[in-house]
Amino acid sequence: MSKKVTIIGSGFSGLSAACYLAKQGCEVTVLEKHDRVGGRARQFESQGFSYDMGPSWYWMPDVFEKFFADFGKKVSDYYELDRLSPSYRIIYKDGPLDIPSDLNELYDVFERIEPGSGPKLKQFLKEAEYKYNIGMNDLVYKPGLSLTEFMNTQFLKGVFKLDVFNSISSHIRKSFSNPKLIQLLEFPVLFLGALPENTPALYSLMNYADIVGGTWYPKGGMVQVVNGMHQLALELGVKFELNVDVSKINVANSLAREVVSKSIHKEFDVLVSSADYHFTEQTLLEEPYRNYSKKYWETRKLAPSSLIFYIGVNKKLPNLLHHTLFFDEDFETHSKEIYTDPKWPTNPLIYLSATSQTDATVAPEGCENLMVLIPIAPGLKDDSATNDRYFDMVIARIEKQLGVSFKENVVFRRDFATSDFIKDYNSLKGNAYGLANTLSQTAILKPKLINKKVRNLFYTGQLTVPGPGVPPCLISGKLVAEQVQKYMKQN
Ligand SMILES: Cc1cc2nc3c(=O)[nH]c(=O)nc-3n(C[C@H](O)[C@H](O)[C@H](O)COP(=O)(O)OP(=O)(O)OC[C@H]3O[C@@H](n4cnc5c(N)ncnc54)[C@H](O)[C@@H]3O)c2cc1C
């Protein structure tokens, strides 16, 4: 008889785990507190605008291709991808720079900004390619349960080339000295939630992903990836129960027996939680069954939270690309205000996504769909007056940059900040994407996929291995399914 598996949460990791476990022959049910699947990547619609709530950068297309190939499918069976060109725009203090998708053009851009840096970029990317190949084909597929996993891998053979013990900040500065190029090469690391000086140089693999792998866009938005995985899960027989807010996991004799919500009591053979790890342990489980203490969580370095504005504008805006990074303010001050002296930022860097520039389906005709994101320290208290202050600030900066005013053309606005991350995702201090990828929070030092005290309870998602981001969450679902399979074979 097939084993019953219940999964809490339908973000990328929950959807991925559901697909792999169903393929393994399990009877899988996903419980989701929201009225739709996708978690941090779900979509909402209002007044003809459709907004991706979270991720907007589609990087590492090979990881998505590999995921669907595990089920005999292709990405193109579920959604259509376009490579963005230029990849994105950076607004520096002295003006904008478009990052070309063509590598040779980018070498020229580097050479123009810092003579001699073109060939250095070539060498830098060669090393980054090595790290990408080992990192994304080998290291991220380790469950991170023991050091021995790394003993026979290419990791040991090439440990120095992988640059695990240097920071990416010093790695970049060895080859480049122009502040603009340094900022451009440090930007992808911001996805990992820590400062470049605290992030291992291994992660220059993100530069390879950015510059060589490219920035892609699924037609219809990132939600198309969610829809594709949801569709695949349904084809594999997974059942989804929406609007189920799990409030307790009952345990007896070292086994999770049932999950409880206002509306259901559900029994299973195996339970996988893809809800935020800290919440699952500290809120759903009683103390004797937790892997980690309250103190453990208090001492973790969290990725930033975000203040996000979803904006609808009733006219088209000129001089705009799909992705724009506003690096026109002081990076050091802002990063201090996130990491070392947490406070609302004085003059933050901002990210602007304008999906309607490349996709007519996400806004009514003649309108613009904008999402503005300001990274902020986790745990900051937000309120509408603070949001209003930052809204005025970011609109003024965008208007100045584009050379047009559009504040009076804003016909839709929704704010999302720390308190929303807590309310919607039970996120620790309202962090947006889990734990920072510092050396002391990497691989075997991350919260584990398995519960050591409750044998049939497993975890997946951005707070466990391999870490934050859409591609890692797809892989996390695969890793947890392998651990469940092992457990089932032994029991
Ligand atoms: C604003 C933002 C921008 C980002 N940008 C990018 C990007 O551009 N590119 C990229 O690759 N990554 C990006 N990321 C990171 C990426 O989106 C996440 O790492 C990933 O989506 C997390 O997936 P997950 O499955 O771990 O968690 P989630 O998506 O949070 O899924 C967990 C699910 O559990 C559900 N849940 C929680 N508690 C309960 C409960 N008690 N009962 C039932 N269900 C429950 C939640 O509703 C949710 O659906 C971004 C994240 C954010 C927030």
The ligand as a MOL file (V3000), in Angstrom:
LIG
                    3D

  0  0  0     0  0            999 V3000
M  V30 BEGIN CTAB
M  V30 COUNTS 53 58 0 0 0
M  V30 BEGIN ATOM
M  V30 1 C 10.4710 39.6830 -2.1390 0
M  V30 2 C 11.2730 38.4790 -2.5510 0
M  V30 3 C 12.0110 38.5130 -3.7060 0
M  V30 4 C 12.7410 37.4010 -4.1030 0
M  V30 5 N 13.4010 37.4450 -5.2890 0
M  V30 6 C 13.9560 36.3090 -5.7720 0
M  V30 7 C 14.4110 36.2620 -7.1200 0
M  V30 8 O 14.3060 37.2530 -7.8440 0
M  V30 9 N 14.9360 35.0870 -7.5810 0
M  V30 10 C 15.0320 33.9750 -6.7880 0
M  V30 11 O 15.5140 32.9340 -7.2540 0
M  V30 12 N 14.5840 34.0010 -5.5130 0
M  V30 13 C 14.0250 35.1290 -4.9990 0
M  V30 14 N 13.4960 35.1450 -3.7450 0
M  V30 15 C 13.6330 33.9590 -2.9000 0
M  V30 16 C 12.6090 32.8680 -3.2540 0
M  V30 17 O 11.4110 33.4470 -3.6340 0
M  V30 18 C 12.3870 31.9800 -2.0390 0
M  V30 19 O 13.6360 31.4590 -1.5910 0
M  V30 20 C 11.4400 30.8140 -2.3030 0
M  V30 21 O 10.2980 31.2250 -3.0140 0
M  V30 22 C 11.0380 30.1970 -0.9620 0
M  V30 23 O 10.2740 29.0440 -1.1640 0
M  V30 24 P 9.8890 28.1230 0.0690 0
M  V30 25 O 9.1460 26.9690 -0.4600 0
M  V30 26 O 11.0740 27.8370 0.9240 0
M  V30 27 O 8.9770 29.0480 1.0190 0
M  V30 28 P 7.5720 29.7460 0.7790 0
M  V30 29 O 7.4110 30.2190 -0.5960 0
M  V30 30 O 7.4200 30.7590 1.8600 0
M  V30 31 O 6.5360 28.5660 1.0160 0
M  V30 32 C 6.1130 28.1930 2.2950 0
M  V30 33 C 4.6150 27.9610 2.2330 0
M  V30 34 O 4.1480 27.5000 3.5080 0
M  V30 35 C 2.8780 28.0750 3.7560 0
M  V30 36 N 2.6410 28.0460 5.1900 0
M  V30 37 C 3.3280 28.7040 6.1660 0
M  V30 38 N 2.7950 28.4000 7.3660 0
M  V30 39 C 1.7730 27.5350 7.1490 0
M  V30 40 C 0.8340 26.8680 7.9990 0
M  V30 41 N 0.8600 27.0520 9.3230 0
M  V30 42 N -0.1040 26.0650 7.4380 0
M  V30 43 C -0.1420 25.8780 6.0890 0
M  V30 44 N 0.7210 26.4800 5.2350 0
M  V30 45 C 1.6600 27.3030 5.7630 0
M  V30 46 C 3.0410 29.5020 3.2170 0
M  V30 47 O 1.7930 30.0950 2.9880 0
M  V30 48 C 3.8240 29.2370 1.9360 0
M  V30 49 O 2.9420 28.9780 0.8720 0
M  V30 50 C 12.7540 36.2330 -3.3070 0
M  V30 51 C 11.9990 36.2020 -2.1330 0
M  V30 52 C 11.2630 37.3010 -1.7590 0
M  V30 53 C 10.4250 37.2290 -0.5210 0
M  V30 END ATOM
M  V30 BEGIN BOND
M  V30 1 1 1 2
M  V30 2 1 2 3
M  V30 3 2 2 52
M  V30 4 2 3 4
M  V30 5 1 4 5
M  V30 6 1 4 50
M  V30 7 2 5 6
M  V30 8 1 6 7
M  V30 9 1 6 13
M  V30 10 2 7 8
M  V30 11 1 7 9
M  V30 12 1 9 10
M  V30 13 2 10 11
M  V30 14 1 10 12
M  V30 15 2 12 13
M  V30 16 1 13 14
M  V30 17 1 14 15
M  V30 18 1 14 50
M  V30 19 1 15 16
M  V30 20 1 16 17
M  V30 21 1 16 18
M  V30 22 1 18 19
M  V30 23 1 18 20
M  V30 24 1 20 21
M  V30 25 1 20 22
M  V30 26 1 22 23
M  V30 27 1 23 24
M  V30 28 2 24 25
M  V30 29 1 24 26
M  V30 30 1 24 27
M  V30 31 1 27 28
M  V30 32 2 28 29
M  V30 33 1 28 30
M  V30 34 1 28 31
M  V30 35 1 31 32
M  V30 36 1 32 33
M  V30 37 1 33 34
M  V30 38 1 33 48
M  V30 39 1 34 35
M  V30 40 1 35 36
M  V30 41 1 35 46
M  V30 42 1 36 37
M  V30 43 1 36 45
M  V30 44 2 37 38
M  V30 45 1 38 39
M  V30 46 1 39 40
M  V30 47 2 39 45
M  V30 48 1 40 41
M  V30 49 2 40 42
M  V30 50 1 42 43
M  V30 51 2 43 44
M  V30 52 1 44 45
M  V30 53 1 46 47
M  V30 54 1 46 48
M  V30 55 1 48 49
M  V30 56 2 50 51
M  V30 57 1 51 52
M  V30 58 1 52 53
M  V30 END BOND
M  V30 END CTAB
M  END
